[in-house]
Amino acid sequence: MLYNVKREIPNNLTLLANAKINLALQVVGKRQDGYHDLKMVMQTLLLNDTIFMKKIDEPVVTLKTNLSWLPVDNSNLVVKAAQAIRKEFNIKQGVEIHLTKEIPVSAGLGGGSADCAATLIGMRKLFGLYLPNHELRKISINLGSDVPFLLVQGTALVEGKGEIITPLKPHPFIHVLLAKPSFSVSTASVFREYRGPSRVRNIRHLIKYIEKRDLEGISRNFSNDLEYIISSKSYQIREIKNIMRKNGCIGTQMTGSGPTVFGYFRSRVSANYAMQELYQKGVREVILTGTFNRRKHGNK
């Protein structure tokens, strides 16, 4: 299911854009268009950005954020999404957008893509557009490979360059600790360095344990073809994972193209101990959140 859209047409609205993690990321091969075919199991989190949108008479898209250094021009996916819908439907009015970032930037958590997905939904609702879900997903794939999944949310098998989505049974709730090392990475550069062959062989096992709601089995079957590229350059990935394991983490892995590491904790107390030790080691972006499935939690 996509975000629920009521029939009345509002003048303004507020949306939540949820982060994601990759429980599995397999690089299947390189496409002729330069992208890579992927096979991933993805999961949304309770961690979210907040987007406020308001219709304006001027035919422009304006964006303000709580981060002074974040681009607010046409290079931002939020602006691109709003402009794509305006162009597709020849909308004369503009929109004013306020984005409050809570998801770390350039972290492998899909923050920009989540904001983009929420903006697409917001434009559909603000202007009362007839835009079926499958058509919205066609627009979204041209904006970013994670955007189609972040329209759907929940737990899913994602294939191709991100456009083929098979919803899975909802992942059981668990505390998720996120720790971003003191550096950022470029997704494009990570994929340029990838040489293969894929090391991932256990996606079907991971899906089986998700269906069984077996958290131990899920955690044993995390996998990411891109992790070794980042961990070979920085000891921080390995150190973060070791600290999480020492404090009771049942499974840990880098998400996406990194560099954020996530860990599953059955106990919130244990996760807090890990947070404190990570802070002591100089890791400044540490967030405790949890898995999120819209079907279970309802609309927030």
LOPA-945257 format. One line per 5 residues: number of its first residue (from 1); their letters; for each residue y, x, z of N, C-alpha, C. Coordinates in pm, 1 decimal. Layout:
NUM = A = Y:X:Z:Y:X:Z:Y:X:Z; ...;
//
This chain:
1 = MLYNV = -119.6:83.9:0.0:0.0:0.0:0.0:125.0:87.7:0.0; 227.3:44.2:-75.6:357.7:108.5:-68.8:437.8:46.4:44.7; 555.7:100.5:71.3:642.5:41.5:171.2:658.4:-107.9:141.4; 659.0:-191.4:245.2:679.8:-333.8:225.1:822.6:-359.6:178.1; 838.1:-448.0:79.3:969.6:-480.3:25.2:990.3:-631.5:36.1;
6 = KREIP = 1090.0:-675.0:111.3:1119.3:-816.6:125.3:1195.7:-866.0:1.3; 1195.9:-996.9:-20.6:1254.5:-1052.1:-141.2:1407.5:-1054.1:-137.2; 1466.9:-1070.2:-16.3:1612.1:-1073.3:-12.6:1668.7:-935.9:-47.9; 1786.5:-936.8:-107.4:1847.3:-812.0:-153.0:1955.6:-770.1:-52.7; 1933.7:-662.4:20.4:2031.1:-619.2:121.2:2141.8:-534.1:58.9;
11 = NNLTL = 2247.9:-513.5:133.1:2354.5:-421.9:90.9:2329.9:-280.6:141.6; 2252.2:-269.2:248.5:2216.4:-137.9:300.9:2082.2:-147.8:371.1; 2020.2:-35.3:390.1:1890.5:-32.1:458.2:1862.2:107.7:511.1; 1765.4:114.8:602.4:1721.9:241.5:660.6:1572.0:254.8:639.0; 1529.4:371.1:594.6:1388.0:397.0:569.5:1343.8:522.7:642.5;
16 = LANAK = 1215.3:527.6:673.7:1155.0:646.2:732.4:1069.4:715.7:627.2; 1081.2:846.7:620.6:1006.7:927.1:523.3:911.8:1019.1:598.8; 782.3:989.6:592.6:684.0:1061.5:674.5:636.0:1191.7:610.3; 618.5:1293.2:693.3:564.5:1422.0:650.3:415.8:1408.8:618.7; 361.3:1513.3:555.1:218.0:1515.5:523.9:160.1:1651.9:556.9;
21 = INLAL = 28.6:1655.2:571.7:-45.1:1781.0:576.3:-159.7:1773.2:476.7; -204.9:1890.0:433.3:-322.1:1899.8:345.2:-442.3:1939.1:430.0; -538.2:1848.5:441.2:-662.0:1882.1:511.6:-750.7:1968.8:422.1; -736.8:1947.8:292.5:-806.7:2031.7:193.7:-716.5:2047.8:73.1; -716.4:2167.7:16.8:-640.6:2195.1:-105.3:-722.0:2290.1:-191.0;
26 = QVVGK = -773.6:2238.0:-300.9:-852.5:2317.2:-394.8:-778.5:2329.4:-526.4; -764.9:2451.4:-575.0:-705.8:2474.9:-706.7:-819.3:2469.3:-808.0; -816.8:2365.6:-891.0:-925.5:2343.2:-986.5:-907.4:2427.9:-1111.2; -783.6:2442.0:-1158.6:-756.3:2520.7:-1277.9:-612.1:2503.8:-1320.6; -572.5:2581.1:-1421.0:-434.5:2574.7:-1469.2:-427.0:2486.5:-1592.0;
31 = RQDGY = -322.1:2404.7:-1599.2:-300.8:2312.4:-1709.4:-217.1:2377.6:-1819.2; -218.7:2318.2:-1936.0:-139.2:2371.0:-2046.5:10.8:2356.2:-2021.9; 49.4:2257.2:-1938.0:191.7:2237.8:-1910.1:244.1:2332.0:-1802.1; 158.2:2424.2:-1754.9:201.3:2521.7:-1655.2:169.7:2483.2:-1512.3; 143.9:2354.7:-1487.6:103.3:2310.1:-1355.1:-44.0:2343.8:-1332.7;
36 = HDLKM = -88.6:2327.2:-1207.2:-230.0:2345.6:-1175.0:-293.7:2210.2:-1145.8; -417.4:2193.5:-1190.6:-495.2:2078.2:-1147.8:-544.7:2106.7:-1006.0; -528.1:2008.7:-919.3:-563.1:2025.1:-779.0:-658.6:1915.0:-735.6; -729.1:1942.1:-627.8:-809.4:1840.5:-560.2:-778.6:1855.3:-412.1; -718.7:1750.5:-354.2:-667.6:1762.7:-217.6:-704.2:1639.6:-135.7;
41 = VMQTL = -721.2:1660.4:-6.1:-724.9:1549.1:88.2:-597.2:1559.8:169.7; -517.2:1452.4:165.6:-385.5:1455.2:227.4:-373.9:1346.9:334.0; -290.1:1376.8:434.0:-273.6:1287.4:548.2:-127.9:1284.1:590.6; -73.8:1164.2:610.6:63.8:1154.7:659.2:68.5:1164.6:811.8; 187.1:1202.8:860.8:210.6:1225.5:1003.1:318.2:1130.6:1054.7;
46 = LLNDT = 323.9:1116.5:1186.2:429.3:1037.9:1249.6:566.0:1103.6:1233.5; 570.5:1234.3:1219.0:696.1:1306.3:1198.5:765.1:1253.9:1073.6; 895.2:1221.9:1084.9:963.8:1166.5:968.4:1112.1:1203.7:965.3; 1167.2:1199.4:843.1:1311.6:1200.2:820.8:1358.2:1055.3:816.9; 1489.9:1034.4:834.6:1548.5:900.7:828.7:1651.8:896.0:716.9;
51 = IFMKK = 1644.1:792.8:635.5:1734.5:777.9:521.7:1807.9:644.2:531.4; 1939.6:650.7:533.4:2023.5:531.0:528.7:2084.8:522.1:389.7; 2074.2:404.2:326.3:2123.9:384.8:190.9:2215.8:263.3:187.4; 2326.6:274.9:114.0:2422.5:165.4:101.6:2474.6:157.2:-41.3; 2476.9:36.8:-95.6:2533.3:15.8:-228.6:2684.7:36.0:-225.6;
56 = IDEPV = 2738.7:97.8:-330.8:2883.0:113.6:-345.0:2922.4:75.0:-487.0; 3051.6:43.6:-506.0:3097.0:-0.3:-638.0:3110.6:114.9:-737.0; 3142.7:234.9:-685.1:3158.5:350.4:-774.0:3023.4:387.6:-835.3; 3019.6:421.7:-963.9:2893.4:452.5:-1032.1:2844.8:595.4:-1005.5; 2826.7:628.8:-877.8:2786.1:763.9:-839.5:2681.4:756.4:-728.9;
61 = VTLKT = 2610.9:867.7:-710.6:2519.1:883.8:-597.5:2575.4:994.1:-509.1; 2604.7:960.9:-384.3:2653.6:1060.7:-289.5:2551.0:1079.3:-179.5; 2536.5:1202.9:-134.8:2439.0:1236.1:-31.5:2503.7:1319.6:77.0; 2484.1:1279.7:201.9:2525.2:1358.4:317.3:2403.3:1381.8:405.3; 2396.1:1499.7:468.9:2282.6:1529.1:556.1:2331.4:1591.2:686.4;
66 = NLSWL = 2239.9:1600.0:782.7:2271.2:1663.1:910.1:2254.5:1815.1:904.6; 2215.1:1867.4:788.3:2199.6:2012.2:770.6:2308.1:2060.5:674.8; 2401.8:2137.5:725.6:2518.3:2176.6:645.0:2480.7:2258.9:522.4; 2368.1:2329.0:528.2:2330.5:2419.3:420.0:2240.8:2353.5:314.4; 2198.0:2230.8:339.2:2107.5:2165.2:245.3:2184.2:2118.5:122.0;
71 = PVDNS = 2137.3:2149.7:0.3:2207.0:2103.8:-120.6:2215.7:1951.6:-126.1; 2330.5:1900.0:-168.3:2348.3:1754.8:-178.8:2386.6:1714.1:-321.7; 2362.0:1805.0:-416.3:2394.8:1776.3:-556.1:2269.2:1729.1:-629.6; 2270.4:1737.3:-760.5:2158.8:1688.5:-840.6:2031.3:1771.0:-826.8; 2037.6:1882.1:-754.9:1915.6:1959.7:-730.5:1832.7:1900.3:-617.1;
76 = NLVVK = 1891.6:1809.5:-539.2:1819.4:1746.4:-428.2:1734.7:1631.3:-481.6; 1609.3:1623.4:-439.3:1518.4:1519.5:-488.6:1565.0:1379.1:-454.5; 1639.1:1364.0:-346.6:1691.9:1232.1:-311.6:1789.4:1184.5:-418.8; 1879.3:1272.2:-458.5:1976.2:1238.2:-563.3:1903.7:1214.4:-695.4; 1806.7:1300.9:-727.3:1730.9:1284.2:-851.6:1660.4:1148.9:-856.4;
81 = AAQAI = 1602.6:1107.8:-742.4:1530.9:980.7:-738.5:1625.2:863.2:-761.1; 1737.9:865.3:-692.7:1834.0:755.8:-707.7:1887.4:749.6:-850.5; 1917.1:864.1:-908.1:1969.3:866.9:-1044.6:1863.8:823.2:-1145.9; 1738.8:858.8:-1120.6:1631.4:818.5:-1212.6:1619.4:666.4:-1219.0; 1630.8:600.3:-1105.1:1622.5:453.9:-1102.8:1746.9:392.3:-1166.3;
86 = RKEFN = 1864.8:447.0:-1139.2:1988.2:395.3:-1200.1:1979.2:403.2:-1352.7; 1926.9:515.2:-1402.0:1915.7:533.0:-1546.5:1811.5:438.9:-1605.9; 1696.9:427.1:-1539.7:1587.7:344.4:-1590.7:1629.0:197.8:-1603.8; 1711.8:150.3:-1510.1:1749.5:8.4:-1508.9:1895.8:-14.3:-1544.4; 1960.9:90.8:-1593.7:2100.5:79.4:-1635.7:2187.3:16.2:-1526.2;
91 = IKQGV = 2171.8:67.6:-1403.9:2245.2:15.1:-1288.4:2386.3:73.8:-1288.3; 2486.3:-11.9:-1282.1:2625.6:32.7:-1285.9:2677.7:72.8:-1148.7; 2628.0:7.3:-1044.0:2672.0:42.3:-910.0:2611.9:176.5:-867.7; 2672.7:234.0:-765.2:2621.3:358.1:-710.1:2560.9:336.1:-572.8; 2526.0:445.5:-507.8:2464.8:436.8:-375.0:2509.6:555.0:-290.5;
96 = EIHLT = 2536.8:526.9:-165.6:2572.7:629.7:-67.7:2452.2:649.7:23.0; 2410.7:774.6:38.6:2288.2:804.2:113.6:2318.4:903.0:225.6; 2267.7:873.0:344.8:2276.2:964.3:458.7:2133.4:1003.6:496.7; 2105.6:1130.8:494.2:1971.4:1182.3:522.4:1972.8:1262.2:652.5; 1890.5:1219.5:747.9:1874.8:1292.7:873.4:1740.2:1363.3:870.4;
101 = KEIPV = 1744.2:1496.1:863.0:1622.6:1576.2:850.9:1562.9:1608.3:987.9; 1434.6:1578.9:1002.1:1355.5:1622.0:1116.8:1236.3:1705.8:1071.2; 1192.6:1683.1:946.8:1081.5:1760.5:890.1:1133.8:1897.8:849.2; 1071.7:2006.2:896.1:1115.8:2139.5:854.5:1119.1:2153.5:702.5; 1217.0:2228.9:653.4:1238.7:2246.3:510.1:1157.5:2364.5:458.1;
106 = SAGLG = 1107.9:2352.9:334.8:1028.6:2460.1:270.8:914.8:2504.3:361.7; 838.5:2405.1:407.2:737.7:2431.6:509.3:597.4:2389.6:470.1; 579.6:2327.6:351.7:448.4:2278.7:312.8:416.8:2141.9:370.5; 520.1:2073.5:425.6:501.0:1943.8:490.3:548.9:1827.1:404.0; 594.2:1856.2:283.4:632.9:1750.9:190.5:760.2:1677.6:227.4;
111 = GGSAD = 849.7:1742.0:302.4:970.8:1674.6:345.9:1057.3:1625.2:231.9; 1085.4:1712.4:135.4:1167.4:1672.8:21.2:1101.8:1563.6:-61.3; 971.3:1573.1:-78.4:898.3:1471.6:-154.6:894.8:1338.5:-80.8; 881.6:1343.0:52.0:882.9:1220.6:131.9:1018.7:1151.8:121.9; 1126.5:1231.4:126.9:1261.2:1175.1:112.6:1278.1:1112.0:-25.2;
116 = CAATL = 1224.8:1177.5:-125.2:1230.5:1126.5:-262.7:1156.5:994.2:-274.1; 1035.1:986.9:-217.3:955.8:864.7:-223.4:1027.7:749.4:-153.9; 1083.5:776.6:-37.0:1155.1:672.2:36.6:1277.4:624.3:-41.0; 1345.0:717.1:-108.4:1462.6:679.8:-187.5:1424.1:589.1:-304.1; 1313.7:618.2:-369.6:1266.4:531.2:-477.5:1242.3:389.4:-426.3;
121 = IGMRK = 1175.4:379.2:-312.5:1149.2:249.0:-252.3:1280.4:180.5:-215.4; 1372.4:259.3:-159.7:1502.3:204.7:-120.7:1580.8:150.3:-238.7; 1578.8:221.4:-350.4:1649.4:174.6:-469.9:1588.2:44.4:-520.6; 1456.9:36.0:-518.6:1390.9:-87.5:-562.8:1435.1:-205.4:-477.6; 1444.1:-183.7:-348.3:1480.7:-292.4:-257.8:1630.3:-323.5:-263.9;
126 = LFGLY = 1715.6:-220.4:-266.3:1860.3:-240.6:-267.6:1907.3:-322.0:-388.0; 1843.3:-298.0:-502.2:1889.6:-361.9:-625.3:1796.9:-474.0:-673.4; 1699.5:-510.7:-588.7:1612.7:-623.9:-621.2:1539.6:-607.9:-752.5; 1486.3:-489.3:-776.6:1427.2:-457.7:-906.6:1284.6:-508.4:-918.5; 1248.8:-552.4:-1038.3:1107.7:-578.1:-1067.1:1047.1:-444.5:-1110.0;
131 = LPNHE = 981.0:-380.3:-1017.0:926.0:-247.0:-1041.6:791.8:-237.6:-969.9; 684.6:-278.8:-1038.7:551.7:-276.9:-975.2:515.0:-136.8:-925.8; 426.6:-133.3:-828.4:388.5:-5.9:-766.9:339.8:97.0:-867.7; 258.9:52.6:-965.0:204.7:150.1:-1060.3:314.0:207.9:-1149.8; 417.4:128.7:-1178.3:528.4:179.8:-1258.4:613.7:277.0:-1176.2;
136 = LRKIS = 630.1:245.5:-1049.2:706.6:335.0:-962.3:636.9:470.2:-950.1; 504.7:468.5:-945.9:430.7:594.4:-937.0:445.4:676.3:-1064.7; 456.9:609.5:-1181.1:479.2:683.3:-1306.4:612.2:757.8:-1303.0; 714.5:691.8:-1248.7:844.3:757.0:-1235.1:836.0:872.4:-1136.9; 762.1:851.8:-1028.0:759.4:949.6:-918.7:695.5:1082.0:-958.1;
141 = INLGS = 596.2:1080.3:-1047.5:525.8:1204.6:-1080.6:616.5:1301.3:-1153.8; 719.8:1250.3:-1218.3:814.9:1338.1:-1286.8:914.0:1402.6:-1190.0; 912.4:1359.1:-1066.1:1004.6:1412.5:-964.9:938.0:1516.2:-875.1; 807.2:1509.1:-859.7:738.0:1607.1:-775.6:593.3:1569.0:-757.9; 505.1:1668.7:-747.2:361.9:1641.1:-744.9:315.2:1572.0:-616.9;
146 = DVPFL = 390.5:1585.8:-506.8:352.4:1519.5:-382.4:411.2:1379.4:-369.5; 506.1:1344.3:-456.6:578.1:1217.7:-441.1:486.9:1096.2:-456.6; 396.1:1091.6:-556.3:309.6:973.5:-568.4:229.5:945.6:-441.2; 172.7:1049.2:-380.2:98.1:1026.8:-255.6:189.0:977.0:-144.8; 310.3:1031.1:-136.5:399.3:992.8:-27.4:459.8:854.6:-48.6;
151 = LVQGT = 443.6:796.8:-166.3:468.8:654.3:-184.3:357.2:571.9:-120.9; 234.0:618.9:-136.4:116.2:546.3:-88.6:96.7:567.7:61.8; 102.4:693.0:104.8:85.4:735.2:244.7:-57.9:714.0:295.3; -78.8:749.0:422.3:-209.1:730.8:484.0:-300.6:848.9:461.5; -425.0:819.5:426.9:-528.1:920.1:402.6:-577.0:902.0:259.5;
156 = ALVEG = -579.8:1009.7:180.8:-617.5:991.4:40.1:-672.0:1118.8:-20.7; -756.5:1100.1:-120.2:-797.9:1208.1:-209.7:-698.4:1208.0:-324.6; -636.9:1323.9:-349.7:-533.0:1335.8:-452.2:-578.5:1439.3:-554.3; -574.8:1402.9:-683.3:-625.1:1491.3:-788.5:-525.8:1503.0:-903.2; -563.4:1583.9:-1004.4:-473.5:1612.6:-1115.3:-359.8:1698.6:-1065.2;
161 = KGEII = -237.4:1667.9:-1107.0:-123.0:1740.0:-1051.6:-56.2:1658.5:-941.8; -130.2:1555.0:-894.7:-81.5:1471.5:-786.0:-75.6:1324.6:-819.6; -106.6:1290.1:-946.6:-90.1:1152.4:-992.9:-212.9:1064.5:-972.5; -329.5:1125.3:-947.3:-453.3:1047.6:-930.4:-481.1:1035.7:-781.0; -468.2:915.3:-728.3:-476.9:894.9:-584.0:-586.9:794.0:-552.0;
166 = TPLKP = -680.5:834.9:-467.7:-787.3:747.1:-421.5:-774.0:730.8:-270.4; -725.4:615.3:-223.0:-713.1:595.1:-77.8:-849.2:607.6:-9.7; -848.9:669.4:107.9:-969.0:684.7:188.8:-957.0:598.8:314.1; -1067.5:586.7:387.0:-1060.4:516.7:515.0:-957.9:585.4:604.0; -882.5:509.9:682.8:-778.5:571.0:765.9:-834.2:677.4:860.5;
171 = HPFIH = -767.3:789.2:863.0:-801.0:899.1:953.6:-779.4:853.6:1097.4; -871.2:884.4:1189.8:-847.3:848.5:1330.6:-727.7:924.5:1386.4; -660.4:865.6:1483.9:-542.8:931.5:1541.3:-584.0:1057.2:1617.2; -500.4:1160.6:1601.4:-515.2:1281.6:1682.3:-379.3:1349.3:1691.8; -357.1:1421.2:1802.8:-234.0:1497.7:1817.9:-235.6:1614.7:1719.8;
176 = VLLAK = -123.2:1635.2:1652.3:-112.3:1742.6:1553.7:6.2:1831.1:1592.5; -23.0:1958.4:1615.1:81.6:2055.2:1646.8:117.1:2133.0:1520.9; 245.2:2136.3:1488.8:293.8:2207.9:1371.0:371.2:2330.8:1415.5; 347.6:2442.6:1351.4:420.3:2566.1:1382.9:456.5:2635.8:1253.2; 587.3:2647.6:1228.9:633.9:2715.1:1108.3:678.2:2856.4:1143.1;
181 = PSFSV = 618.3:2958.3:1080.2:661.4:3096.6:1103.7:806.8:3116.9:1063.7; 858.2:3232.3:1094.9:1001.0:3260.6:1074.3:1033.0:3301.1:930.9; 965.2:3242.0:833.4:996.3:3268.6:692.5:959.4:3144.6:612.3; 1016.3:3133.7:494.0:983.9:3024.7:403.0:919.1:3083.0:278.4; 853.6:2997.5:202.4:788.0:3044.3:80.6:824.9:2951.7:-35.1;
186 = STASV = 818.1:3005.5:-153.6:839.4:2927.7:-275.3:703.9:2880.6:-326.6; 688.3:2750.0:-341.5:562.1:2695.4:-392.4:527.7:2755.8:-528.0; 627.3:2765.9:-615.8:602.2:2819.8:-749.9:550.8:2963.4:-742.9; 609.7:3044.4:-653.8:567.4:3184.6:-644.6:426.0:3196.2:-589.4; 389.5:3108.6:-495.7:253.9:3112.1:-439.9:152.1:3080.5:-549.2;
191 = FREYR = 179.3:2979.0:-629.2:85.5:2945.0:-736.8:79.6:3053.8:-843.6; 190.9:3123.2:-864.9:188.1:3234.7:-960.7:95.8:3345.3:-913.1; 87.3:3362.9:-782.7:2.3:3468.8:-727.2:-144.1:3430.1:-719.0; -172.9:3301.7:-728.4:-311.3:3257.4:-714.9:-394.6:3304.8:-834.1; -505.7:3366.7:-805.5:-591.6:3419.7:-912.3:-727.6:3350.2:-919.4;
196 = GPSRV = -770.0:3285.4:-809.5:-901.0:3220.7:-811.6:-1012.5:3323.1:-799.9; -1137.5:3281.8:-806.8:-1178.9:3141.6:-817.4:-1159.7:3067.2:-685.9; -1171.2:2935.5:-690.5:-1153.2:2854.7:-570.9:-1256.7:2889.3:-464.8; -1210.3:2892.9:-339.7:-1299.8:2916.2:-226.3:-1342.1:2785.4:-159.1; -1288.8:2673.0:-206.3:-1313.1:2543.7:-142.2:-1438.3:2479.7:-200.5;
201 = RNIRH = -1531.8:2445.4:-114.5:-1656.4:2383.5:-159.0:-1693.8:2261.0:-74.9; -1608.7:2222.8:19.4:-1652.8:2126.1:120.3:-1571.9:1997.3:125.5; -1504.7:1961.2:15.8:-1421.5:1841.7:20.5:-1505.6:1715.0:41.4; -1621.5:1708.4:-20.6:-1703.2:1587.4:-2.5:-1751.0:1574.3:141.5; -1775.0:1688.6:207.4:-1813.6:1683.6:348.9:-1697.0:1635.0:434.1;
206 = LIKYI = -1578.7:1683.7:403.2:-1458.7:1641.4:475.6:-1441.5:1490.0:464.1; -1455.2:1436.1:342.6:-1439.8:1291.8:322.5:-1546.3:1215.2:399.8; -1666.8:1268.7:401.8:-1775.3:1202.8:475.6:-1740.4:1192.1:624.3; -1684.4:1298.7:680.9:-1650.7:1294.9:823.3:-1529.7:1205.7:850.5; -1437.7:1196.3:754.5:-1326.8:1101.5:769.7:-1382.2:960.1:774.7;
211 = EKRDL = -1476.4:928.7:686.5:-1536.3:795.3:684.9:-1609.3:766.2:815.2; -1667.5:869.2:876.2:-1737.8:852.0:1003.8:-1643.4:854.9:1123.7; -1514.7:886.6:1099.8:-1414.9:901.3:1206.5:-1457.7:1008.9:1306.4; -1516.0:1115.0:1253.7:-1567.3:1226.4:1333.7:-1465.6:1339.9:1331.4; -1385.8:1350.8:1437.5:-1278.0:1450.0:1439.9:-1329.7:1592.7:1440.3;
216 = EGISR = -1440.2:1617.4:1506.9:-1498.2:1752.0:1507.5:-1542.6:1790.5:1366.4; -1608.5:1698.7:1297.6:-1653.3:1726.0:1161.1:-1537.0:1745.2:1065.7; -1432.7:1663.2:1081.4:-1313.0:1678.9:998.9:-1254.4:1817.9:1018.7; -1240.3:1857.6:1143.9:-1175.0:1985.1:1176.6:-1254.5:2104.8:1126.9; -1386.9:2093.5:1123.7:-1470.6:2204.0:1075.4:-1458.7:2222.0:924.7;
221 = NFSND = -1407.4:2122.3:854.7:-1408.1:2125.6:708.8:-1269.6:2134.5:646.5; -1170.2:2179.9:724.7:-1040.2:2212.1:666.6:-1057.6:2326.7:566.9; -978.1:2325.6:458.6:-985.6:2435.6:361.4:-860.0:2436.0:275.8; -815.5:2555.3:237.5:-693.0:2568.0:158.1:-699.9:2695.8:75.4; -705.3:2679.8:-56.7:-714.3:2794.7:-146.2:-592.1:2885.5:-140.2;
226 = LEYII = -479.1:2834.7:-90.1:-355.6:2913.0:-92.1:-330.2:2989.0:37.8; -407.1:2958.8:140.4:-377.7:3019.5:271.1:-391.0:3171.1:270.1; -492.8:3222.2:200.8:-514.5:3367.3:204.9:-398.1:3443.4:142.9; -327.2:3381.1:47.6:-213.0:3449.0:-15.6:-103.7:3474.1:87.0; -75.5:3372.7:171.0:29.2:3386.2:271.7:-18.1:3470.0:389.6;
231 = SSKSY = -139.2:3445.0:436.3:-187.9:3517.0:554.5:-207.8:3665.6:526.8; -230.1:3702.0:399.2:-245.9:3844.0:365.7:-113.2:3919.0:374.3; -2.6:3843.0:373.5:130.0:3904.6:378.3:190.0:3902.9:518.0; 140.5:3815.6:603.2:202.6:3799.5:734.5:97.2:3778.3:842.5; 108.9:3854.2:949.5:19.4:3838.1:1063.5:47.7:3708.0:1137.9;
236 = QIREI = 166.6:3646.9:1114.6:206.8:3530.1:1192.6:112.1:3412.3:1174.5; 59.9:3394.3:1053.5:-33.6:3284.2:1029.2:-155.4:3300.1:1119.2; -212.3:3419.4:1120.4:-331.2:3444.9:1201.6:-300.1:3433.3:1350.4; -183.5:3482.7:1391.6:-146.6:3477.4:1532.8:-127.9:3333.0:1580.2; -62.1:3252.0:1499.7:-42.3:3111.6:1535.0:-176.7:3040.9:1550.0;
241 = KNIMR = -266.8:3064.6:1455.9:-397.8:2999.9:1461.7:-475.4:3043.5:1585.5; -466.3:3171.5:1619.0:-536.8:3220.8:1737.8:-482.8:3157.8:1865.2; -350.3:3143.7:1874.9:-289.4:3081.9:1993.4:-332.3:2936.1:2004.8; -333.9:2865.7:1892.8:-377.5:2726.1:1896.2:-522.2:2715.4:1942.8; -610.2:2797.6:1887.3:-751.9:2792.0:1925.2:-770.1:2823.7:2073.2;
246 = KNGCI = -697.0:2922.4:2122.4:-709.0:2963.4:2262.1:-671.7:2850.0:2357.3; -587.0:2759.3:2308.9:-539.2:2650.3:2393.2:-608.0:2516.2:2365.2; -725.4:2521.5:2304.9:-806.0:2401.2:2292.0:-798.4:2329.4:2159.7; -738.1:2392.0:2060.0:-732.4:2331.3:1926.9:-873.9:2319.8:1869.4; -906.3:2204.8:1810.0:-1041.1:2188.4:1754.1:-1047.5:2223.3:1605.5;
251 = GTQMT = -931.8:2247.7:1543.9:-928.1:2288.1:1403.9:-786.3:2320.5:1364.1; -769.5:2426.0:1283.7:-635.0:2468.3:1245.2:-635.5:2526.2:1104.5; -522.9:2507.3:1033.7:-512.4:2552.3:895.4:-365.9:2551.9:852.1; -333.8:2631.8:751.0:-204.1:2624.6:686.6:-203.1:2500.8:596.5; -88.0:2434.5:587.2:-76.7:2317.3:501.8:-3.3:2349.9:372.6;
256 = GSGPT = -47.5:2290.2:262.1:17.0:2308.6:132.6:25.3:2454.2:93.2; 141.3:2491.2:38.1:163.8:2631.9:2.9:227.1:2707.9:117.9; 232.2:2643.5:234.8:276.7:2710.6:355.3:427.3:2711.1:372.7; 468.8:2783.7:479.9:383.6:2861.7:568.9:342.6:2789.5:696.6; 373.1:2658.4:710.9:343.7:2589.2:835.9:193.9:2581.3:861.6;
261 = VFGYF = 156.7:2605.6:986.9:18.4:2593.2:1032.9:9.6:2467.7:1119.0; -94.7:2388.8:1100.1:-116.3:2273.9:1188.2:-244.0:2292.0:1268.4; -247.8:2227.5:1383.6:-366.7:2230.7:1467.4:-394.4:2093.1:1523.6; -521.5:2057.9:1531.8:-565.1:1930.6:1589.5:-596.7:1950.3:1737.8; -540.5:1864.5:1821.7:-562.9:1870.6:1966.1:-602.9:1732.3:2017.0;
266 = RSRVS = -714.2:1725.7:2086.6:-752.2:1599.9:2150.4:-661.4:1571.3:2269.7; -614.8:1675.6:2335.1:-534.3:1661.4:2456.1:-389.0:1698.2:2429.3; -298.2:1608.6:2464.1:-155.5:1637.3:2451.5:-114.8:1750.5:2545.3; -179.2:1757.2:2660.8:-149.7:1863.8:2757.5:-182.2:1999.6:2697.0; -299.3:2012.0:2634.4:-337.8:2138.6:2570.9:-241.1:2175.5:2459.3;
271 = ANYAM = -198.2:2075.8:2382.5:-102.3:2101.8:2275.0:29.7:2153.6:2330.7; 71.4:2099.0:2444.2:195.7:2146.5:2506.3:183.4:2289.9:2555.8; 66.7:2326.9:2608.9:44.5:2466.6:2648.5:56.0:2558.6:2527.0; -3.5:2515.8:2415.2:5.0:2596.2:2292.7:150.0:2606.8:2246.1; 225.1:2497.9:2255.8:366.5:2499.8:2217.7:442.5:2604.4:2297.3;
276 = QELYQ = 421.3:2605.2:2428.1:493.1:2699.5:2513.1:460.0:2844.1:2478.1; 332.1:2871.5:2451.7:294.4:3008.8:2416.8:351.9:3048.9:2281.4; 355.8:2955.5:2186.7:414.0:2985.1:2056.2:562.6:3014.8:2068.8; 632.7:2937.3:2152.4:774.4:2965.7:2177.2:791.9:3105.9:2235.1; 705.1:3141.9:2328.7:713.5:3273.6:2391.3:690.5:3385.5:2290.8;
281 = KGVRE = 614.1:3357.1:2186.9:585.8:3456.0:2082.4:693.7:3456.8:1973.7; 796.2:3374.5:1992.2:907.9:3376.7:1898.3:902.0:3275.4:1785.6; 802.9:3184.9:1787.8:795.5:3080.8:1685.4:890.6:2969.1:1728.1; 995.4:2945.6:1652.6:1101.2:2853.9:1695.0:1085.0:2711.4:1641.9; 1017.6:2694.7:1528.9:996.5:2560.0:1475.9:855.3:2515.4:1510.8;
286 = VILTG = 842.8:2448.5:1624.3:714.7:2397.6:1672.5:732.7:2249.8:1706.2; 649.2:2165.8:1650.5:664.7:2020.9:1665.2:529.7:1959.0:1698.6; 527.9:1873.4:1799.6:407.1:1798.6:1832.4:420.9:1656.8:1777.8; 328.6:1618.1:1693.4:331.0:1486.0:1632.1:188.4:1432.0:1631.6; 156.8:1344.6:1537.1:22.6:1288.9:1528.3:-1.7:1232.3:1391.1;
291 = TFNRR = -125.7:1199.5:1362.4:-159.8:1141.2:1232.8:-104.8:999.6:1224.3; -71.0:958.0:1103.3:-7.9:827.4:1079.9:-72.5:757.4:961.8; -121.1:636.8:985.8:-171.5:550.9:878.5:-101.4:416.6:890.8; -33.0:377.4:784.7:47.2:255.2:789.1:-36.1:132.7:819.6; -157.9:129.8:770.8:-243.7:13.5:796.3:-275.0:-4.0:944.4;
296 = KHGNK = -276.7:110.7:1016.8:-307.0:105.2:1159.8:-181.7:81.5:1242.6; -72.7:153.8:1210.2:46.0:149.6:1293.4:142.6:39.1:1253.7; 129.9:-14.5:1130.8:225.8:-113.6:1082.7:355.3:-46.7:1043.6; 449.7:-121.7:995.7:577.7:-66.3:955.3:661.9:-37.4:1077.4; 722.7:79.7:1077.9:802.3:119.0:1192.5:946.4:76.7:1170.5;
//
